[in-house]
Amino acid sequence: MNRRKFLSYVSSCCCGFLLNGCSTAPITERRQLKIIPEAKLNAQAAEIYEKVKKNEKLSKDTKKLNEIIEIGKKMENAISEYFYKENLEDPTINFDWEYILIDNKKIRNAWCMPGGKIAIYTGILDVTKNTNGLAAVMGHEIAHAVAKHSLERASRGMLINTSTQIIDIFSGGKLSQVNRVSGMNTVGLISQLGIMNPFSRKQESEADYLGMIFSSLSGYDIRETSKIWQRMKEFNKGKAPPEFMSTHPSAENRIKKINEWTNEIILDYPPIKV
């Protein structure tokens, strides 16, 4: 096969990927690339979640866990009801929601895997302080799953890896040579800084916005959201990498945007009756 014909086949495949995998994020309508089956990613996430439950120390604080589950249930119902009333496809239709509280005061974190598998670390409770604060954090993490951010990142990573290999072939291995000479994955680092990190920051900002909407629809006071990130900033004591090196927006930028969105979201997305 000659070089021109090979390139035309590659181009056709890439275009096919892009055309078949293009969709939009819920509410924000940001265009997304999703070329990996969601069911496959959800199944993998469920397996990992089971391992986390076995390997981590789960909290015995049933009162706090019940509070987490109650917040989660309100958000599950509010999200589904919102999309139903708007006559839109419910992005959580295939979710199998589950909640755990991990007993680890050293970790101030929470996450939501694809398919609605949620974990809260007890360390984050020092930051959330109250029910509205906890709802804000959970809304943010749930937003990642609702907007299919993991699916989007996996698809983009797959496309970048494939493209890099093709470029390396037609550059006569020059990309591989750069890596060997520098002793590091230079191409991967450039890709991360120039593509994946800014993309991840966009996702984080989107999760902030959607999370506030989901919290508001569920009846929680989203004015607590900016206070959380202010407290998180104080806990971190300013020890954060430059924004261009990070997958998250800087605390200052995050707080500024949250404050800009708050009144608009309160007016446009009031508590929804389920």
LINRA-V796949 format. One record per pair of residues at least 4 apart in sequence whose ideal C-beta (glycine too) atoms are under 6 Angstrom apart, sorted by the first residue. I is the first residue (numbers start at 1). J is the second residue. D is the distance in Angstrom with one decimal. If there is no record, write none. Layout:
I_J_D, I_J_D
This chain:
1_5_5.3, 1_6_5.2, 10_166_5.8, 16_20_6.0, 17_21_5.6, 17_35_5.1, 21_33_5.1, 21_34_5.1, 21_35_3.7, 23_32_5.3, 23_34_5.8, 24_29_4.6, 24_31_5.7, 25_30_4.4, 25_32_5.6, 25_147_4.7, 26_91_5.2, 28_206_5.8, 32_152_5.1, 33_155_5.2, 33_156_5.9, 34_151_5.1, 34_152_5.9, 34_155_5.1, 35_155_4.5, 36_154_5.1, 36_155_5.1, 38_151_5.7, 41_114_4.8, 41_151_5.5, 42_114_5.0, 42_115_3.7, 45_113_3.9, 45_114_4.5, 45_115_5.3, 45_117_5.7, 49_113_5.8, 49_117_4.1, 51_55_5.9, 52_56_5.5, 56_102_4.8, 57_103_4.6, 58_100_5.9, 59_101_4.1, 59_103_4.1, 59_122_5.7, 62_66_6.0, 65_101_4.6, 68_99_5.2, 68_120_5.7, 69_99_5.1, 71_135_5.0, 71_138_5.5, 72_99_5.2, 74_218_4.3, 75_79_5.9, 75_142_5.8, 75_214_5.3, 75_218_4.9, 76_97_5.6, 77_274_4.5, 78_217_4.1, 78_218_4.4, 78_272_5.1, 79_92_5.7, 79_214_5.9, 80_90_5.3, 81_272_5.4, 81_274_4.9, 82_217_5.6, 82_272_5.8, 83_88_4.6, 83_90_4.3, 91_146_5.2, 95_115_5.4, 95_116_3.6, 96_115_5.8, 97_116_4.1, 98_117_5.3, 99_118_4.9, 100_119_5.2, 101_120_5.2, 102_119_5.7, 102_121_4.9, 103_122_5.5, 104_121_5.0, 104_123_6.0, 105_122_5.4, 105_123_4.8, 106_123_5.8, 107_121_4.3, 107_123_4.7, 108_123_4.3, 108_124_4.8, 108_127_5.7, 109_121_5.0, 109_124_5.9, 110_120_4.7, 110_124_5.4, 110_137_5.3, 110_141_5.2, 111_119_5.6, 111_141_5.6, 112_118_4.7, 112_141_3.9, 112_142_5.3, 112_144_5.7, 112_145_4.5, 113_117_3.9, 114_145_5.9, 114_150_4.8, 116_145_5.8, 124_128_6.0, 127_231_5.0, 127_232_5.4, 128_133_3.6, 128_134_4.3, 128_137_5.5, 129_133_4.9, 132_220_5.1, 132_221_4.5, 132_224_4.0, 133_224_5.0, 133_228_5.2, 135_139_5.9, 135_215_4.9, 135_220_3.9, 136_215_5.6, 136_224_5.7, 136_225_4.4, 136_228_5.5, 138_142_5.9, 139_211_3.5, 139_214_4.5, 139_215_3.9, 140_207_5.1, 140_211_3.6, 143_147_5.9, 143_207_4.1, 143_210_3.7, 143_211_4.1, 144_149_4.6, 144_207_4.9, 148_152_5.8, 149_203_4.6, 160_191_5.8, 167_171_5.8, 168_173_6.0, 168_175_4.3, 168_176_5.6, 173_177_5.8, 175_187_5.1, 178_186_5.1, 179_185_5.7, 179_186_5.7, 182_186_4.8, 190_194_5.5, 191_195_5.2, 192_196_4.8, 192_197_5.7, 193_197_5.6, 197_247_5.6, 200_247_3.8, 201_249_5.3, 204_248_5.1, 204_249_5.8, 205_249_5.7, 207_211_5.5, 209_261_6.0, 212_222_4.7, 212_225_5.8, 212_265_5.1, 213_265_5.7, 213_269_4.8, 215_220_4.4, 215_222_5.1, 216_222_5.1, 216_265_5.3, 216_269_4.6, 217_269_5.4, 217_272_4.7, 219_271_4.0, 225_258_5.3, 226_255_5.2, 226_258_4.6, 226_259_5.4, 229_251_5.8, 229_254_5.3, 229_255_5.1, 233_251_4.0, 236_240_5.8, 241_245_4.3, 241_246_4.8, 243_250_4.5, 249_253_4.6, 249_254_4.7, 261_265_5.4, 264_268_5.9, 265_269_5.3
